[in-house]
Every structure is written in structure tokens, then in C-alpha cells.
């Protein structure tokens, strides 16, 4: 069964249920990944370590989680495409994420090893669940509404993640009013609240989104199919030079963007900025990001998509340089607001430019590869961040080192002839009439 064959309220209920998972799992990205766990790790779990060493260890942990998720991508994608059971596999990885996110409640002073282990395992669960969640989108949305459905999920993620972060921040700033012994207990309870929030708001997806049929029989070996498909896509990319150049450019600057998101708060904690300011500033990023993403869409129409991306990369470069001089809480608030100006816009425009240069007859294949490749973006940055902190004894040079990703990405992006890439994509001859996911004629 597929949702795109339904009409009216039944179709909308399925679409809304799918979008609610973004609302549910974005709490992990905001409260755990970005706002509260990094400073808690630096100040409490790794209290016995030098601050720069704690920053370094955190960077290594983030890189390890990204590597593991990226390596699983081809295999998990093959399982989603060939064997069916997307919701079942999503549920299994979600359970892994929920358990280890909840276990962060028990991390106390000096438990930096447990904190890293729980975070890495929760990240693996989150990354694996997202593979199957994303794979449901073509089965949920009609072809002419897939962008709108995807965007709605993205917007709900901003709202849901920001709402729970605001609640968690209130707990931390006024622990006695909410019945907590101190701020530390409030933060640990916030980690547990993410697991509960995630579980509750994931329920609509499992109740209302139908399980798609397998595209091919379950006898296909997922491991062989996954790496075979990845190799096939690599070979096909050689035919699309401009698309390939853009993909490499995207890997570079997306790595820098992802590192700022993941490492900002632990760097702030290292230089003495309090958790309330760190979390509050990230909440500001969420609030600013919603309308500014739409503004960037208008900017792209006026100056072109590539130029709009250049603007975003220039702002990120400035953020990295200014981060070196950051010493006061208000500095972090300003930089967080600057991130909010460009974060959503840079991601949305990168996806749309990639889509414009992708042959429509093979969009699912290429976007599948884009999804896998985006997981690799975010490995080198935290690793460089951690190594630089180890070598220099401070995270200040680590934040500056990210400039290389933005400059190199922008330089390679300047070599991309997007009009040529778009023309090649439009001229691609469709070998046969495409079918929808159930093998029926395309839906008009």
C-alpha cells in the first residue's frame, strides 16, 4: 500500500504523521547534540580532564559516530530498497537511540567514557532511523508535492526541537521552581525528556504511515546490493562532471557547517561561557532560522543560487574568524544569530541546486547517493577540530581551522558550470516510462 493512492483526509493524515517524526527526532539534534550535552560533557562528565582535552575527545566521539553511520549508509539503504520492512527497521534503530539517549540521565561527574559511548550509540540509532524515515518519503508524498512535504517536515523539526529546548533551558535556569535539586539534575532530566518526547511523537508515524511493499524480492543480499549500487552510482557520476564537482564542493563546505553545529557549544564551554547562555543562543538560532530560510530563497531568485550560497559561506567564514576572539557570552549570542541567518538557507539551496542538475528519471538514485554522501560530510571537520585542540592546547585555533572548508568549498563551487549541468540533466533521455513505487503507471 502507498499513501499517494489515497485522497483527502486519509492522505493528509499520513503526510502529517510522517512529518511529525521530524518534530520528534529534532529534539535530539537541539538538546542533546548541540545545546546541553557538549557543555555538560566538558564541565561535568569530563571534569577531571583539561578543557582542551575534553574538547578534543568530544571531537573524536562526534567523528566516530559520523563514520559509523556513514559506513552503514549503503547497507541500510539497500535494506530499505530491496527487502521492505522500512518501519520495522526504523523502529529497531529508534529503540537503540531512545535507550542510549535515556541512559545519558545516569552520566555524572567523571563519566566521560560512558557519556561518549552513550552518545555514539544514540547517534548510530538516530542516523540509522533517519535512513528508513527518509526512504518513506516517496511512498508518502505525491510526486508533485514531495518538496512541500519534505519542507513541512523540516519546518516542524525546527519548531519541535526549539520548543523542547526552550522547556529544557527553563528547567536549567530555574531548577528549584521545577522541583530539581540543581542545574545538573535538570540537564540530566532534559536528556531523559528527549527520549520520552522522541518516543511519544514518533507514534503517529507507526500508527498511520503504511508499510510500502519491497521494490524487489527479499532474497536480494542487502550487503551485496548496497555496495553494488554505490559502485554503480559512482560510475554514473563520471558522466555528470558538473554534478560531481558540486557534490565534492558540497562535501567540503557542509563539513564545516556541520562541525560548527556540533562543536560550537563545547568550544563555548571551554572558554567559560555558561550552559544557559549556550543553550539560549542555540534557541535563538532555531528562531532566526525559520524566516531567514525563506529570505534566502528570495535572495537566490534575485542573484542566483550559487551567489546566494557564496553569501552563506562568507558569513560562515566570518563566524569562524570571529570565534577565535570570542570571550563573552554576548559574543556567542551574536555568532549564534549569525548562524541562524544562513544555516537553513545554505542547506536548502544546496539541495535545490543538486536537484536542478540531477536527471529527473534517476532522481531517486542520485538523491539516495546524496543522502549517503551527506553523512560523510561532518567527519573530517570534528576530527580536524579535535586534532587542532590537541596540538595547540586550545579550541580557539580549532574554530579558525574550519575556514579551510568554507574557502575550499567556495573555490570548487566557483568551478561548477551549473547551467551546463542543468542542460545535461534536462537533455537526459528517459530510457523507459517511470513507474511509481507500486509498479503502476505514474500518478498525474
Buried (B, 14 or more C-beta within 10 A) or exposed (E): EBBBBBEEEEBEBBBBBBBBBBBBBBBBBBBBBBBBBBBBBBBBBBBEBEBBBBBBBBBBBBBBBBBBBBEBBBBBBBBBBBBBBBBEBBBBBBEBBBBBBBBBBEBEEBBBEBBBBBBBBBBBBBBBBBBBBBBBBBBBBBBEBBEEBBEBBBBBBBBBBBBBBBBBBBBBBEBEEBEBEEBBBBBBBBBBBBBBBBBEBBEBBBEBBBBBEBBEEEEBEBEEBBBBBBEEBEEBBEEBBBBBBBBBBBBBBBBBBBBBBBBBBBBBBBBEBBBBBBBBBBBBBBBBBBEBBEEBBEBBEEEBBBEBBBBBBBBBBBBBEBBBEBEEBEBBBBBBBBBBBBBBBBBBBBBEBBBBBBBEBBBBBBBBBBBBBBBBBBBBBBBBBBBBBBEBBBBBBBBBBBBBBBBBBBEBBEEBBBEEBBEBBEEBEEEEEBEBBEEEEEEE
